Amino acid sequence: MPAVHLDNSNFKKSVEDAKGVVFVDFFAVWCGPCQMAAPIIDKMADDYAGKAAIVKVDVDQARESAAKYNVMSIPTFIVLKDGEEVDRQIGFPGEDALKAMVDRALAS
């Protein structure tokens, strides 16, 4: 199951108002590292199904949401817990580091 794609119309409900852990991948289709991360993000959506929401936000399609979180470079990965940012990673650090972000949020 691929990660859910969000835009400005459903970002607030799916991320800011969500209960529990939400992992947000801010990406763009033209971004090389974003494309490298894409299959890992989709795999994480399966791995964390029922535990954490894994979502993707195309910064070109959802500029307001990206700006609200001061996303200046991509990919940027942000983890929120009950609507509050708890972790952020700029650049693609690899699968283990991304999973560690979610695991820390789930454990806290």
C-alpha positions as a Markdown table, in Angstrom:
| # | Residue | x | y | z |
|---|---|---|---|---|
| 1 | Met | 0.0 | 0.0 | 0.0 |
| 2 | Pro | 1.6 | 3.3 | -1.0 |
| 3 | Ala | 1.9 | 6.3 | 1.3 |
| 4 | Val | -1.1 | 8.6 | 1.2 |
| 5 | His | -0.6 | 11.8 | -0.9 |
| 6 | Leu | -1.8 | 15.0 | 0.7 |
| 7 | Asp | -2.4 | 18.5 | -0.6 |
| 8 | Asn | -3.4 | 21.8 | 1.1 |
| 9 | Ser | -7.1 | 20.7 | 1.3 |
| 10 | Asn | -6.5 | 17.6 | 3.5 |
| 11 | Phe | -3.2 | 18.4 | 5.2 |
| 12 | Lys | -4.6 | 20.0 | 8.3 |
| 13 | Lys | -7.1 | 17.1 | 9.0 |
| 14 | Ser | -4.6 | 14.4 | 8.1 |
| 15 | Val | -1.5 | 15.8 | 9.9 |
| 16 | Glu | -2.2 | 18.7 | 12.3 |
| 17 | Asp | -5.5 | 17.3 | 13.7 |
| 18 | Ala | -4.4 | 13.7 | 13.7 |
| 19 | Lys | -4.0 | 11.7 | 16.9 |
| 20 | Gly | -0.9 | 9.6 | 17.2 |
| 21 | Val | 2.2 | 9.6 | 15.0 |
| 22 | Val | 2.3 | 11.0 | 11.5 |
| 23 | Phe | 5.4 | 10.8 | 9.3 |
| 24 | Val | 5.4 | 13.5 | 6.6 |
| 25 | Asp | 7.6 | 13.3 | 3.5 |
| 26 | Phe | 7.9 | 16.7 | 1.8 |
| 27 | Phe | 9.1 | 15.9 | -1.7 |
| 28 | Ala | 9.0 | 17.0 | -5.4 |
| 29 | Val | 8.7 | 14.8 | -8.5 |
| 30 | Trp | 11.9 | 16.5 | -10.0 |
| 31 | Cys | 14.0 | 15.8 | -6.9 |
| 32 | Gly | 16.5 | 12.9 | -7.3 |
| 33 | Pro | 16.9 | 12.1 | -3.6 |
| 34 | Cys | 13.1 | 12.2 | -3.2 |
| 35 | Gln | 12.8 | 9.6 | -5.9 |
| 36 | Met | 15.3 | 7.4 | -4.1 |
| 37 | Ala | 13.3 | 7.7 | -0.9 |
| 38 | Ala | 9.9 | 7.0 | -2.6 |
| 39 | Pro | 9.9 | 3.2 | -2.5 |
| 40 | Ile | 11.1 | 3.2 | 1.1 |
| 41 | Ile | 8.4 | 5.6 | 2.1 |
| 42 | Asp | 5.8 | 3.3 | 0.5 |
| 43 | Lys | 7.3 | 0.3 | 2.3 |
| 44 | Met | 7.1 | 2.2 | 5.6 |
| 45 | Ala | 3.4 | 2.8 | 5.0 |
| 46 | Asp | 3.0 | -1.0 | 5.0 |
| 47 | Asp | 5.4 | -1.6 | 7.9 |
| 48 | Tyr | 3.7 | 1.0 | 10.1 |
| 49 | Ala | 0.1 | 0.4 | 9.1 |
| 50 | Gly | -2.1 | 0.7 | 12.2 |
| 51 | Lys | 0.7 | 2.2 | 14.2 |
| 52 | Ala | 1.7 | 5.4 | 12.4 |
| 53 | Ala | 0.4 | 7.4 | 9.4 |
| 54 | Ile | 3.0 | 7.7 | 6.6 |
| 55 | Val | 2.1 | 10.5 | 4.2 |
| 56 | Lys | 3.7 | 12.4 | 1.3 |
| 57 | Val | 3.3 | 16.1 | 0.4 |
| 58 | Asp | 4.4 | 17.3 | -3.0 |
| 59 | Val | 5.8 | 20.8 | -2.3 |
| 60 | Asp | 4.9 | 22.0 | -5.7 |
| 61 | Gln | 1.2 | 21.0 | -5.2 |
| 62 | Ala | 1.0 | 22.1 | -1.5 |
| 63 | Arg | 3.1 | 25.2 | -1.2 |
| 64 | Glu | 1.0 | 26.5 | 1.8 |
| 65 | Ser | 1.6 | 23.4 | 3.8 |
| 66 | Ala | 5.3 | 23.3 | 3.0 |
| 67 | Ala | 5.7 | 27.0 | 3.9 |
| 68 | Lys | 3.8 | 26.6 | 7.2 |
| 69 | Tyr | 6.5 | 24.0 | 8.3 |
| 70 | Asn | 9.4 | 26.1 | 6.8 |
| 71 | Val | 10.4 | 23.4 | 4.4 |
| 72 | Met | 13.2 | 25.1 | 2.5 |
| 73 | Ser | 14.9 | 22.0 | 0.9 |
| 74 | Ile | 13.7 | 18.6 | 0.0 |
| 75 | Pro | 13.3 | 16.0 | 0.9 |
| 76 | Thr | 12.4 | 17.1 | 4.4 |
| 77 | Phe | 10.9 | 14.5 | 6.7 |
| 78 | Ile | 8.9 | 15.6 | 9.7 |
| 79 | Val | 7.4 | 13.5 | 12.4 |
| 80 | Leu | 4.4 | 14.8 | 14.4 |
| 81 | Lys | 2.8 | 13.3 | 17.4 |
| 82 | Asp | -0.7 | 14.5 | 18.2 |
| 83 | Gly | -0.2 | 17.4 | 15.9 |
| 84 | Glu | 3.1 | 18.6 | 17.5 |
| 85 | Glu | 6.4 | 18.3 | 15.6 |
| 86 | Val | 8.8 | 15.9 | 17.4 |
| 87 | Asp | 11.5 | 15.2 | 14.8 |
| 88 | Arg | 12.8 | 16.6 | 11.5 |
| 89 | Gln | 15.4 | 15.4 | 9.0 |
| 90 | Ile | 16.5 | 17.4 | 6.0 |
| 91 | Gly | 17.9 | 15.2 | 3.2 |
| 92 | Phe | 17.6 | 11.5 | 2.6 |
| 93 | Pro | 19.4 | 9.7 | 5.5 |
| 94 | Gly | 18.5 | 6.1 | 4.4 |
| 95 | Glu | 15.8 | 3.7 | 5.5 |
| 96 | Asp | 17.1 | 2.9 | 8.9 |
| 97 | Ala | 17.3 | 6.6 | 10.0 |
| 98 | Leu | 13.8 | 7.3 | 8.7 |
| 99 | Lys | 12.4 | 4.3 | 10.6 |
| 100 | Ala | 14.3 | 5.3 | 13.7 |
| 101 | Met | 12.4 | 8.7 | 13.6 |
| 102 | Val | 9.1 | 6.9 | 13.6 |
| 103 | Asp | 10.1 | 4.4 | 16.3 |
| 104 | Arg | 11.3 | 7.2 | 18.6 |
| 105 | Ala | 8.0 | 9.0 | 18.3 |
| 106 | Leu | 6.0 | 5.7 | 18.9 |
| 107 | Ala | 8.1 | 5.0 | 22.0 |
| 108 | Ser | 7.8 | 8.4 | 23.5 |
